[in-house]
């Protein structure tokens, strides 16, 4: 996940997507036990999914790996920004 230099690239839809789920306590009617369940409260959760996947990647690979790859990541970002569809 990257945070753009121009923060206006993230509009309200992005933040609604990050906040699109909430954790609720639910009582199982059959057993009477309480469990936690994610409830979707927004219409799209792709930004939330990307955030979770990014955090999992950092957790798995570690920050030193990502810092070591920072130059390659910046080159890929620059190449992506040069593409016609990246405005």
N, CA, C and O atoms as a CHARMM CRD file, in Angstrom:
* protein
*
  348
    1    1 UNK  N      0.85400  -1.17400   0.00000 PROA 1      0.00000
    2    1 UNK  CA     0.00000   0.00000   0.00000 PROA 1      0.00000
    3    1 UNK  C      0.88900   1.22200   0.00000 PROA 1      0.00000
    4    1 UNK  O      1.86600   1.28700   0.74700 PROA 1      0.00000
    5    2 UNK  N      0.56500   2.16900  -0.81400 PROA 2      0.00000
    6    2 UNK  CA     1.32100   3.41600  -0.84200 PROA 2      0.00000
    7    2 UNK  C      0.39100   4.56800  -0.51800 PROA 2      0.00000
    8    2 UNK  O     -0.80700   4.51400  -0.79600 PROA 2      0.00000
    9    3 UNK  N      0.93800   5.58200   0.05700 PROA 3      0.00000
   10    3 UNK  CA     0.17800   6.79700   0.31800 PROA 3      0.00000
   11    3 UNK  C      0.64800   7.81100  -0.70600 PROA 3      0.00000
   12    3 UNK  O      1.83400   8.14200  -0.74200 PROA 3      0.00000
   13    4 UNK  N     -0.25400   8.31300  -1.54000 PROA 4      0.00000
   14    4 UNK  CA     0.18000   9.19800  -2.62200 PROA 4      0.00000
   15    4 UNK  C      0.70500  10.52400  -2.09000 PROA 4      0.00000
   16    4 UNK  O      0.31800  10.98200  -1.01500 PROA 4      0.00000
   17    5 UNK  N      1.59800  11.12900  -2.87000 PROA 5      0.00000
   18    5 UNK  CA     2.09700  12.46400  -2.50700 PROA 5      0.00000
   19    5 UNK  C      0.94600  13.46000  -2.48800 PROA 5      0.00000
   20    5 UNK  O      0.91400  14.36100  -1.65000 PROA 5      0.00000
   21    6 UNK  N      0.00700  13.29900  -3.40700 PROA 6      0.00000
   22    6 UNK  CA    -1.17900  14.15500  -3.46600 PROA 6      0.00000
   23    6 UNK  C     -2.31600  13.44200  -2.74500 PROA 6      0.00000
   24    6 UNK  O     -2.93400  12.53700  -3.30600 PROA 6      0.00000
   25    7 UNK  N     -2.59400  13.84000  -1.51300 PROA 7      0.00000
   26    7 UNK  CA    -3.59000  13.14500  -0.70100 PROA 7      0.00000
   27    7 UNK  C     -5.00400  13.26700  -1.25800 PROA 7      0.00000
   28    7 UNK  O     -5.89900  12.54000  -0.82700 PROA 7      0.00000
   29    8 UNK  N     -5.21900  14.17000  -2.20300 PROA 8      0.00000
   30    8 UNK  CA    -6.55700  14.28400  -2.78900 PROA 8      0.00000
   31    8 UNK  C     -6.89600  13.06800  -3.64900 PROA 8      0.00000
   32    8 UNK  O     -8.04000  12.91000  -4.07300 PROA 8      0.00000
   33    9 UNK  N     -5.89400  12.19600  -3.91300 PROA 9      0.00000
   34    9 UNK  CA    -6.15000  10.97700  -4.68500 PROA 9      0.00000
   35    9 UNK  C     -7.04600  10.01300  -3.91900 PROA 9      0.00000
   36    9 UNK  O     -7.68800   9.15400  -4.52200 PROA 9      0.00000
   37   10 UNK  N     -7.09500  10.14900  -2.59100 PROA 10     0.00000
   38   10 UNK  CA    -7.98000   9.31900  -1.77600 PROA 10     0.00000
   39   10 UNK  C     -9.22600  10.12400  -1.45200 PROA 10     0.00000
   40   10 UNK  O     -9.17700  11.07600  -0.67400 PROA 10     0.00000
   41   11 UNK  N    -10.33000   9.74000  -2.04700 PROA 11     0.00000
   42   11 UNK  CA   -11.58500  10.42900  -1.80400 PROA 11     0.00000
   43   11 UNK  C    -12.40100   9.73800  -0.72500 PROA 11     0.00000
   44   11 UNK  O    -11.92800   8.79400  -0.09300 PROA 11     0.00000
   45   12 UNK  N    -13.62000  10.20400  -0.51500 PROA 12     0.00000
   46   12 UNK  CA   -14.49400   9.61100   0.50400 PROA 12     0.00000
   47   12 UNK  C    -14.75600   8.12400   0.27800 PROA 12     0.00000
   48   12 UNK  O    -14.90400   7.37100   1.24000 PROA 12     0.00000
   49   13 UNK  N    -14.81400   7.69400  -0.98300 PROA 13     0.00000
   50   13 UNK  CA   -15.07300   6.28500  -1.27600 PROA 13     0.00000
   51   13 UNK  C    -13.98400   5.39400  -0.69700 PROA 13     0.00000
   52   13 UNK  O    -14.26500   4.30000  -0.20600 PROA 13     0.00000
   53   14 UNK  N    -12.74500   5.85800  -0.75400 PROA 14     0.00000
   54   14 UNK  CA   -11.63100   5.07300  -0.22400 PROA 14     0.00000
   55   14 UNK  C    -11.79500   4.85800   1.28000 PROA 14     0.00000
   56   14 UNK  O    -11.65200   3.73900   1.77300 PROA 14     0.00000
   57   15 UNK  N    -12.09000   5.92100   1.99500 PROA 15     0.00000
   58   15 UNK  CA   -12.20900   5.80800   3.43800 PROA 15     0.00000
   59   15 UNK  C    -13.47500   5.05200   3.84500 PROA 15     0.00000
   60   15 UNK  O    -13.48300   4.36400   4.86600 PROA 15     0.00000
   61   16 UNK  N    -14.53700   5.17300   3.06100 PROA 16     0.00000
   62   16 UNK  CA   -15.73500   4.36700   3.31700 PROA 16     0.00000
   63   16 UNK  C    -15.41000   2.88400   3.14100 PROA 16     0.00000
   64   16 UNK  O    -15.92500   2.04200   3.87800 PROA 16     0.00000
   65   17 UNK  N    -14.56200   2.56600   2.17300 PROA 17     0.00000
   66   17 UNK  CA   -14.16700   1.17800   1.95100 PROA 17     0.00000
   67   17 UNK  C    -13.32800   0.62600   3.08400 PROA 17     0.00000
   68   17 UNK  O    -13.48400  -0.53400   3.46700 PROA 17     0.00000
   69   18 UNK  N    -12.42800   1.45900   3.63400 PROA 18     0.00000
   70   18 UNK  CA   -11.60800   1.01000   4.76000 PROA 18     0.00000
   71   18 UNK  C    -12.47900   0.75000   5.98300 PROA 18     0.00000
   72   18 UNK  O    -12.19800  -0.16000   6.76300 PROA 18     0.00000
   73   19 UNK  N    -13.52300   1.53500   6.15100 PROA 19     0.00000
   74   19 UNK  CA   -14.40500   1.41600   7.32900 PROA 19     0.00000
   75   19 UNK  C    -15.67100   0.62300   7.00600 PROA 19     0.00000
   76   19 UNK  O    -16.70700   0.84900   7.63100 PROA 19     0.00000
   77   20 UNK  N    -15.61300  -0.29100   6.05400 PROA 20     0.00000
   78   20 UNK  CA   -16.82600  -0.95300   5.57600 PROA 20     0.00000
   79   20 UNK  C    -17.24100  -2.17000   6.39100 PROA 20     0.00000
   80   20 UNK  O    -18.29300  -2.75300   6.12500 PROA 20     0.00000
   81   21 UNK  N    -16.44500  -2.56700   7.37200 PROA 21     0.00000
   82   21 UNK  CA   -16.80300  -3.72100   8.20100 PROA 21     0.00000
   83   21 UNK  C    -16.59500  -3.37400   9.66700 PROA 21     0.00000
   84   21 UNK  O    -15.74600  -2.55300  10.01400 PROA 21     0.00000
   85   22 UNK  N    -17.38000  -4.00900  10.51200 PROA 22     0.00000
   86   22 UNK  CA   -17.22900  -3.83200  11.95300 PROA 22     0.00000
   87   22 UNK  C    -17.34300  -5.19300  12.63900 PROA 22     0.00000
   88   22 UNK  O    -18.02600  -6.08900  12.14300 PROA 22     0.00000
   89   23 UNK  N    -16.68600  -5.34000  13.75500 PROA 23     0.00000
   90   23 UNK  CA   -16.70300  -6.59800  14.49800 PROA 23     0.00000
   91   23 UNK  C    -17.81500  -6.54100  15.53500 PROA 23     0.00000
   92   23 UNK  O    -17.86700  -5.61600  16.34400 PROA 23     0.00000
   93   24 UNK  N    -18.70400  -7.53000  15.51100 PROA 24     0.00000
   94   24 UNK  CA   -19.84300  -7.56700  16.42200 PROA 24     0.00000
   95   24 UNK  C    -19.82300  -8.85100  17.24700 PROA 24     0.00000
   96   24 UNK  O    -19.32100  -9.88700  16.81200 PROA 24     0.00000
   97   25 UNK  N    -20.37400  -8.75000  18.43000 PROA 25     0.00000
   98   25 UNK  CA   -20.60600  -9.94300  19.24600 PROA 25     0.00000
   99   25 UNK  C    -21.98000 -10.48400  18.87700 PROA 25     0.00000
  100   25 UNK  O    -22.96600  -9.74700  18.85300 PROA 25     0.00000
  101   26 UNK  N    -22.03200 -11.77300  18.59200 PROA 26     0.00000
  102   26 UNK  CA   -23.27900 -12.42800  18.19400 PROA 26     0.00000
  103   26 UNK  C    -23.50800 -13.61400  19.12400 PROA 26     0.00000
  104   26 UNK  O    -22.58900 -14.38800  19.39400 PROA 26     0.00000
  105   27 UNK  N    -24.74000 -13.74900  19.61200 PROA 27     0.00000
  106   27 UNK  CA   -25.08600 -14.88100  20.46000 PROA 27     0.00000
  107   27 UNK  C    -25.69300 -15.96300  19.58400 PROA 27     0.00000
  108   27 UNK  O    -26.67900 -15.73300  18.88500 PROA 27     0.00000
  109   28 UNK  N    -25.09200 -17.14800  19.62900 PROA 28     0.00000
  110   28 UNK  CA   -25.59900 -18.28700  18.87800 PROA 28     0.00000
  111   28 UNK  C    -26.88400 -18.76700  19.55500 PROA 28     0.00000
  112   28 UNK  O    -26.85400 -19.19300  20.70900 PROA 28     0.00000
  113   29 UNK  N    -28.00200 -18.69900  18.84800 PROA 29     0.00000
  114   29 UNK  CA   -29.29400 -19.05800  19.43700 PROA 29     0.00000
  115   29 UNK  C    -29.36000 -20.52400  19.84800 PROA 29     0.00000
  116   29 UNK  O    -30.06400 -20.87800  20.79400 PROA 29     0.00000
  117   30 UNK  N    -28.63600 -21.36300  19.14500 PROA 30     0.00000
  118   30 UNK  CA   -28.67000 -22.79200  19.43100 PROA 30     0.00000
  119   30 UNK  C    -27.87700 -23.15300  20.67800 PROA 30     0.00000
  120   30 UNK  O    -28.34400 -23.92700  21.51400 PROA 30     0.00000
  121   31 UNK  N    -26.67500 -22.59200  20.80400 PROA 31     0.00000
  122   31 UNK  CA   -25.79700 -22.96200  21.91900 PROA 31     0.00000
  123   31 UNK  C    -25.76700 -21.92800  23.04000 PROA 31     0.00000
  124   31 UNK  O    -25.38600 -22.24400  24.16700 PROA 31     0.00000
  125   32 UNK  N    -26.16700 -20.69400  22.73400 PROA 32     0.00000
  126   32 UNK  CA   -26.11300 -19.62800  23.72600 PROA 32     0.00000
  127   32 UNK  C    -24.73100 -19.02300  23.90000 PROA 32     0.00000
  128   32 UNK  O    -24.53800 -18.15800  24.75400 PROA 32     0.00000
  129   33 UNK  N    -23.78200 -19.46000  23.11300 PROA 33     0.00000
  130   33 UNK  CA   -22.41400 -18.95100  23.20400 PROA 33     0.00000
  131   33 UNK  C    -22.26900 -17.65900  22.40500 PROA 33     0.00000
  132   33 UNK  O    -22.92400 -17.45800  21.38200 PROA 33     0.00000
  133   34 UNK  N    -21.41100 -16.80900  22.89300 PROA 34     0.00000
  134   34 UNK  CA   -21.11700 -15.55500  22.20500 PROA 34     0.00000
  135   34 UNK  C    -19.88900 -15.75600  21.32500 PROA 34     0.00000
  136   34 UNK  O    -18.90500 -16.36600  21.74200 PROA 34     0.00000
  137   35 UNK  N    -19.96200 -15.23600  20.10500 PROA 35     0.00000
  138   35 UNK  CA   -18.82500 -15.30100  19.19900 PROA 35     0.00000
  139   35 UNK  C    -18.69500 -13.96200  18.49200 PROA 35     0.00000
  140   35 UNK  O    -19.62400 -13.15400  18.49700 PROA 35     0.00000
  141   36 UNK  N    -17.54400 -13.73500  17.88800 PROA 36     0.00000
  142   36 UNK  CA   -17.31400 -12.50000  17.13900 PROA 36     0.00000
  143   36 UNK  C    -17.54800 -12.77000  15.66000 PROA 36     0.00000
  144   36 UNK  O    -17.18300 -13.81900  15.13000 PROA 36     0.00000
  145   37 UNK  N    -18.16800 -11.79000  15.01200 PROA 37     0.00000
  146   37 UNK  CA   -18.48100 -11.93800  13.58500 PROA 37     0.00000
  147   37 UNK  C    -18.30800 -10.58500  12.91100 PROA 37     0.00000
  148   37 UNK  O    -18.73000  -9.55600  13.44000 PROA 37     0.00000
  149   38 UNK  N    -17.67600 -10.59800  11.72700 PROA 38     0.00000
  150   38 UNK  CA   -17.52700  -9.36800  10.95500 PROA 38     0.00000
  151   38 UNK  C    -18.83100  -9.07600  10.23500 PROA 38     0.00000
  152   38 UNK  O    -19.41200  -9.95800   9.60300 PROA 38     0.00000
  153   39 UNK  N    -19.28700  -7.83900  10.33300 PROA 39     0.00000
  154   39 UNK  CA   -20.52300  -7.42900   9.66100 PROA 39     0.00000
  155   39 UNK  C    -20.17600  -6.31100   8.68700 PROA 39     0.00000
  156   39 UNK  O    -19.52200  -5.33300   9.04700 PROA 39     0.00000
  157   40 UNK  N    -20.62300  -6.47300   7.45900 PROA 40     0.00000
  158   40 UNK  CA   -20.37300  -5.47500   6.43500 PROA 40     0.00000
  159   40 UNK  C    -21.35900  -4.32300   6.63300 PROA 40     0.00000
  160   40 UNK  O    -22.57200  -4.53200   6.64100 PROA 40     0.00000
  161   41 UNK  N    -20.82700  -3.10200   6.79200 PROA 41     0.00000
  162   41 UNK  CA   -21.68700  -1.93600   6.98300 PROA 41     0.00000
  163   41 UNK  C    -21.57100  -0.94700   5.82900 PROA 41     0.00000
  164   41 UNK  O    -22.33200   0.01700   5.75100 PROA 41     0.00000
  165   42 UNK  N    -20.62500  -1.18600   4.94500 PROA 42     0.00000
  166   42 UNK  CA   -20.43500  -0.32100   3.78400 PROA 42     0.00000
  167   42 UNK  C    -20.64100  -1.11800   2.51300 PROA 42     0.00000
  168   42 UNK  O    -20.83800  -2.33300   2.55100 PROA 42     0.00000
  169   43 UNK  N    -20.59500  -0.42700   1.39300 PROA 43     0.00000
  170   43 UNK  CA   -20.89500  -1.12900   0.14400 PROA 43     0.00000
  171   43 UNK  C    -19.68200  -1.80000  -0.49200 PROA 43     0.00000
  172   43 UNK  O    -19.83800  -2.80700  -1.18300 PROA 43     0.00000
  173   44 UNK  N    -18.48400  -1.27400  -0.28200 PROA 44     0.00000
  174   44 UNK  CA   -17.30400  -1.88500  -0.90000 PROA 44     0.00000
  175   44 UNK  C    -16.18100  -1.96000   0.11700 PROA 44     0.00000
  176   44 UNK  O    -15.96300  -1.01400   0.87400 PROA 44     0.00000
  177   45 UNK  N    -15.47100  -3.07100   0.14100 PROA 45     0.00000
  178   45 UNK  CA   -14.39000  -3.18700   1.11200 PROA 45     0.00000
  179   45 UNK  C    -13.03900  -3.48700   0.46300 PROA 45     0.00000
  180   45 UNK  O    -12.13600  -3.98200   1.13900 PROA 45     0.00000
  181   46 UNK  N    -12.87800  -3.20100  -0.82700 PROA 46     0.00000
  182   46 UNK  CA   -11.59900  -3.46000  -1.48500 PROA 46     0.00000
  183   46 UNK  C    -10.45600  -2.68700  -0.84200 PROA 46     0.00000
  184   46 UNK  O     -9.37900  -3.25600  -0.66500 PROA 46     0.00000
  185   47 UNK  N    -10.64000  -1.39600  -0.47800 PROA 47     0.00000
  186   47 UNK  CA    -9.53100  -0.70900   0.20400 PROA 47     0.00000
  187   47 UNK  C     -9.14400  -1.38500   1.51900 PROA 47     0.00000
  188   47 UNK  O     -7.96400  -1.43700   1.86700 PROA 47     0.00000
  189   48 UNK  N    -10.12300  -1.89800   2.24300 PROA 48     0.00000
  190   48 UNK  CA    -9.84200  -2.61500   3.48900 PROA 48     0.00000
  191   48 UNK  C     -9.06100  -3.88800   3.19100 PROA 48     0.00000
  192   48 UNK  O     -8.09600  -4.20100   3.88800 PROA 48     0.00000
  193   49 UNK  N     -9.47000  -4.62200   2.16300 PROA 49     0.00000
  194   49 UNK  CA    -8.75500  -5.84600   1.78400 PROA 49     0.00000
  195   49 UNK  C     -7.30100  -5.54100   1.43200 PROA 49     0.00000
  196   49 UNK  O     -6.39700  -6.25200   1.86900 PROA 49     0.00000
  197   50 UNK  N     -7.07000  -4.49100   0.64800 PROA 50     0.00000
  198   50 UNK  CA    -5.70600  -4.13000   0.26600 PROA 50     0.00000
  199   50 UNK  C     -4.87100  -3.73500   1.47300 PROA 50     0.00000
  200   50 UNK  O     -3.68600  -4.06100   1.54900 PROA 50     0.00000
  201   51 UNK  N     -5.49200  -3.02800   2.42400 PROA 51     0.00000
  202   51 UNK  CA    -4.78100  -2.65200   3.63500 PROA 51     0.00000
  203   51 UNK  C     -4.37300  -3.89600   4.42500 PROA 51     0.00000
  204   51 UNK  O     -3.23900  -3.99100   4.89500 PROA 51     0.00000
  205   52 UNK  N     -5.28700  -4.83700   4.56800 PROA 52     0.00000
  206   52 UNK  CA    -4.99300  -6.06700   5.31300 PROA 52     0.00000
  207   52 UNK  C     -3.90900  -6.87900   4.60100 PROA 52     0.00000
  208   52 UNK  O     -2.99400  -7.38800   5.24900 PROA 52     0.00000
  209   53 UNK  N     -4.00100  -7.00300   3.28400 PROA 53     0.00000
  210   53 UNK  CA    -2.98700  -7.75600   2.53500 PROA 53     0.00000
  211   53 UNK  C     -1.61200  -7.09900   2.66600 PROA 53     0.00000
  212   53 UNK  O     -0.60100  -7.79100   2.78800 PROA 53     0.00000
  213   54 UNK  N     -1.57300  -5.77300   2.64100 PROA 54     0.00000
  214   54 UNK  CA    -0.30500  -5.05600   2.78000 PROA 54     0.00000
  215   54 UNK  C      0.30000  -5.28500   4.15300 PROA 54     0.00000
  216   54 UNK  O      1.50300  -5.51600   4.27700 PROA 54     0.00000
  217   55 UNK  N     -0.53200  -5.22200   5.18500 PROA 55     0.00000
  218   55 UNK  CA    -0.02700  -5.45900   6.54100 PROA 55     0.00000
  219   55 UNK  C      0.46300  -6.89900   6.69900 PROA 55     0.00000
  220   55 UNK  O      1.46200  -7.14400   7.37600 PROA 55     0.00000
  221   56 UNK  N     -0.23000  -7.84000   6.08400 PROA 56     0.00000
  222   56 UNK  CA     0.20100  -9.23800   6.14500 PROA 56     0.00000
  223   56 UNK  C      1.54700  -9.41100   5.44200 PROA 56     0.00000
  224   56 UNK  O      2.40300 -10.16000   5.91400 PROA 56     0.00000
  225   57 UNK  N      1.73300  -8.73200   4.33300 PROA 57     0.00000
  226   57 UNK  CA     2.99900  -8.81400   3.59400 PROA 57     0.00000
  227   57 UNK  C      4.14100  -8.27200   4.43700 PROA 57     0.00000
  228   57 UNK  O      5.19700  -8.89800   4.52700 PROA 57     0.00000
  229   58 UNK  N      3.93800  -7.11100   5.05700 PROA 58     0.00000
  230   58 UNK  CA     4.98100  -6.53100   5.90200 PROA 58     0.00000
  231   58 UNK  C      5.27800  -7.45900   7.07800 PROA 58     0.00000
  232   58 UNK  O      6.43600  -7.64800   7.45000 PROA 58     0.00000
  233   59 UNK  N      4.23900  -8.03000   7.65300 PROA 59     0.00000
  234   59 UNK  CA     4.41800  -8.93100   8.78400 PROA 59     0.00000
  235   59 UNK  C      5.20900 -10.17200   8.37400 PROA 59     0.00000
  236   59 UNK  O      6.06900 -10.64200   9.12000 PROA 59     0.00000
  237   60 UNK  N      4.91600 -10.69600   7.19400 PROA 60     0.00000
  238   60 UNK  CA     5.57100 -11.91800   6.73000 PROA 60     0.00000
  239   60 UNK  C      7.02000 -11.66900   6.29100 PROA 60     0.00000
  240   60 UNK  O      7.93300 -12.38800   6.69600 PROA 60     0.00000
  241   61 UNK  N      7.21300 -10.65100   5.46700 PROA 61     0.00000
  242   61 UNK  CA     8.53800 -10.39500   4.90700 PROA 61     0.00000
  243   61 UNK  C      9.42600  -9.58800   5.84200 PROA 61     0.00000
  244   61 UNK  O     10.64900  -9.73000   5.82200 PROA 61     0.00000
  245   62 UNK  N      8.81700  -8.75200   6.65000 PROA 62     0.00000
  246   62 UNK  CA     9.57900  -7.92000   7.58000 PROA 62     0.00000
  247   62 UNK  C      9.95100  -6.58900   6.97200 PROA 62     0.00000
  248   62 UNK  O     10.13500  -6.47100   5.76000 PROA 62     0.00000
  249   63 UNK  N     10.05900  -5.60200   7.81300 PROA 63     0.00000
  250   63 UNK  CA    10.39000  -4.25300   7.37500 PROA 63     0.00000
  251   63 UNK  C     11.77500  -4.17800   6.74400 PROA 63     0.00000
  252   63 UNK  O     11.92700  -3.48500   5.73800 PROA 63     0.00000
  253   64 UNK  N     12.80700  -4.86100   7.28500 PROA 64     0.00000
  254   64 UNK  CA    14.13500  -4.76900   6.64000 PROA 64     0.00000
  255   64 UNK  C     14.11200  -5.20700   5.17100 PROA 64     0.00000
  256   64 UNK  O     14.79700  -4.61300   4.33900 PROA 64     0.00000
  257   65 UNK  N     13.32600  -6.24300   4.85100 PROA 65     0.00000
  258   65 UNK  CA    13.21500  -6.68200   3.45600 PROA 65     0.00000
  259   65 UNK  C     12.63000  -5.56700   2.59900 PROA 65     0.00000
  260   65 UNK  O     13.14200  -5.26500   1.52100 PROA 65     0.00000
  261   66 UNK  N     11.55000  -4.95600   3.09000 PROA 66     0.00000
  262   66 UNK  CA    10.90000  -3.89800   2.31900 PROA 66     0.00000
  263   66 UNK  C     11.79800  -2.68500   2.16700 PROA 66     0.00000
  264   66 UNK  O     11.80200  -2.04900   1.11300 PROA 66     0.00000
  265   67 UNK  N     12.56200  -2.35300   3.20400 PROA 67     0.00000
  266   67 UNK  CA    13.49500  -1.23100   3.08600 PROA 67     0.00000
  267   67 UNK  C     14.58400  -1.55400   2.07100 PROA 67     0.00000
  268   67 UNK  O     15.02700  -0.67700   1.32800 PROA 67     0.00000
  269   68 UNK  N     15.00700  -2.79400   2.04100 PROA 68     0.00000
  270   68 UNK  CA    16.01100  -3.21400   1.07100 PROA 68     0.00000
  271   68 UNK  C     15.49900  -3.16000  -0.35500 PROA 68     0.00000
  272   68 UNK  O     16.27000  -2.96700  -1.29500 PROA 68     0.00000
  273   69 UNK  N     14.20100  -3.33100  -0.51200 PROA 69     0.00000
  274   69 UNK  CA    13.58600  -3.31700  -1.83600 PROA 69     0.00000
  275   69 UNK  C     13.02100  -1.94600  -2.19900 PROA 69     0.00000
  276   69 UNK  O     12.36500  -1.81200  -3.23200 PROA 69     0.00000
  277   70 UNK  N     13.25400  -0.93800  -1.38500 PROA 70     0.00000
  278   70 UNK  CA    12.64200   0.38200  -1.58400 PROA 70     0.00000
  279   70 UNK  C     12.97500   0.97300  -2.95200 PROA 70     0.00000
  280   70 UNK  O     12.11600   1.58100  -3.59000 PROA 70     0.00000
  281   71 UNK  N     14.21600   0.79800  -3.40400 PROA 71     0.00000
  282   71 UNK  CA    14.59200   1.35800  -4.69800 PROA 71     0.00000
  283   71 UNK  C     13.81900   0.68700  -5.83200 PROA 71     0.00000
  284   71 UNK  O     13.35800   1.36800  -6.74800 PROA 71     0.00000
  285   72 UNK  N     13.67200  -0.63800  -5.78400 PROA 72     0.00000
  286   72 UNK  CA    12.90300  -1.34300  -6.81500 PROA 72     0.00000
  287   72 UNK  C     11.43100  -0.94400  -6.77600 PROA 72     0.00000
  288   72 UNK  O     10.79000  -0.80500  -7.81800 PROA 72     0.00000
  289   73 UNK  N     10.90700  -0.76500  -5.58500 PROA 73     0.00000
  290   73 UNK  CA     9.50700  -0.34100  -5.45000 PROA 73     0.00000
  291   73 UNK  C      9.31800   1.03600  -6.06000 PROA 73     0.00000
  292   73 UNK  O      8.33000   1.27300  -6.75600 PROA 73     0.00000
  293   74 UNK  N     10.26100   1.95800  -5.80800 PROA 74     0.00000
  294   74 UNK  CA    10.17200   3.30600  -6.37300 PROA 74     0.00000
  295   74 UNK  C     10.27900   3.26300  -7.88900 PROA 74     0.00000
  296   74 UNK  O      9.57600   4.01000  -8.56900 PROA 74     0.00000
  297   75 UNK  N     11.14000   2.40700  -8.43800 PROA 75     0.00000
  298   75 UNK  CA    11.25700   2.27900  -9.89200 PROA 75     0.00000
  299   75 UNK  C      9.96300   1.76600 -10.49700 PROA 75     0.00000
  300   75 UNK  O      9.52800   2.24600 -11.54400 PROA 75     0.00000
  301   76 UNK  N      9.34100   0.78300  -9.83500 PROA 76     0.00000
  302   76 UNK  CA     8.07200   0.24800 -10.33700 PROA 76     0.00000
  303   76 UNK  C      6.98200   1.31100 -10.28500 PROA 76     0.00000
  304   76 UNK  O      6.15600   1.40800 -11.19200 PROA 76     0.00000
  305   77 UNK  N      6.98500   2.09900  -9.22900 PROA 77     0.00000
  306   77 UNK  CA     5.98000   3.16700  -9.10900 PROA 77     0.00000
  307   77 UNK  C      6.17300   4.19700 -10.21700 PROA 77     0.00000
  308   77 UNK  O      5.20400   4.63400 -10.83800 PROA 77     0.00000
  309   78 UNK  N      7.42700   4.58600 -10.46400 PROA 78     0.00000
  310   78 UNK  CA     7.70900   5.55900 -11.52300 PROA 78     0.00000
  311   78 UNK  C      7.28700   5.02000 -12.88800 PROA 78     0.00000
  312   78 UNK  O      6.72700   5.75300 -13.70300 PROA 78     0.00000
  313   79 UNK  N      7.55500   3.74600 -13.13300 PROA 79     0.00000
  314   79 UNK  CA     7.16200   3.13400 -14.40700 PROA 79     0.00000
  315   79 UNK  C      5.63900   3.10500 -14.53400 PROA 79     0.00000
  316   79 UNK  O      5.09900   3.35900 -15.61000 PROA 79     0.00000
  317   80 UNK  N      4.95000   2.79700 -13.44400 PROA 80     0.00000
  318   80 UNK  CA     3.47700   2.76000 -13.46700 PROA 80     0.00000
  319   80 UNK  C      2.91200   4.14300 -13.74200 PROA 80     0.00000
  320   80 UNK  O      1.93900   4.27800 -14.48400 PROA 80     0.00000
  321   81 UNK  N      3.50300   5.16500 -13.15800 PROA 81     0.00000
  322   81 UNK  CA     3.00200   6.53500 -13.35100 PROA 81     0.00000
  323   81 UNK  C      3.21400   7.01600 -14.78100 PROA 81     0.00000
  324   81 UNK  O      2.51700   7.92300 -15.23400 PROA 81     0.00000
  325   82 UNK  N      4.16000   6.42600 -15.49500 PROA 82     0.00000
  326   82 UNK  CA     4.39700   6.80200 -16.89600 PROA 82     0.00000
  327   82 UNK  C      3.41000   6.14400 -17.85400 PROA 82     0.00000
  328   82 UNK  O      3.32200   6.53800 -19.01700 PROA 82     0.00000
  329   83 UNK  N      2.67100   5.15400 -17.38200 PROA 83     0.00000
  330   83 UNK  CA     1.70400   4.47700 -18.23300 PROA 83     0.00000
  331   83 UNK  C      0.55900   5.41900 -18.58700 PROA 83     0.00000
  332   83 UNK  O      0.21000   6.29200 -17.79400 PROA 83     0.00000
  333   84 UNK  N     -0.03500   5.24900 -19.78200 PROA 84     0.00000
  334   84 UNK  CA    -1.11300   6.15300 -20.21100 PROA 84     0.00000
  335   84 UNK  C     -2.31100   6.16500 -19.26800 PROA 84     0.00000
  336   84 UNK  O     -2.92900   7.21400 -19.08900 PROA 84     0.00000
  337   85 UNK  N     -2.65900   5.03100 -18.65900 PROA 85     0.00000
  338   85 UNK  CA    -3.85700   4.97600 -17.80700 PROA 85     0.00000
  339   85 UNK  C     -3.62800   5.55600 -16.41600 PROA 85     0.00000
  340   85 UNK  O     -4.59500   5.81000 -15.69700 PROA 85     0.00000
  341   86 UNK  N     -2.38400   5.77000 -16.02000 PROA 86     0.00000
  342   86 UNK  CA    -2.08100   6.27000 -14.66700 PROA 86     0.00000
  343   86 UNK  C     -2.08800   7.77900 -14.69100 PROA 86     0.00000
  344   86 UNK  O     -1.09700   8.40800 -15.06300 PROA 86     0.00000
  345   87 UNK  N     -3.19300   8.35300 -14.29900 PROA 87     0.00000
  346   87 UNK  CA    -3.28100   9.81500 -14.31900 PROA 87     0.00000
  347   87 UNK  C     -3.25600  10.36800 -12.92000 PROA 87     0.00000
  348   87 UNK  O     -3.32100  11.58400 -12.73500 PROA 87     0.00000
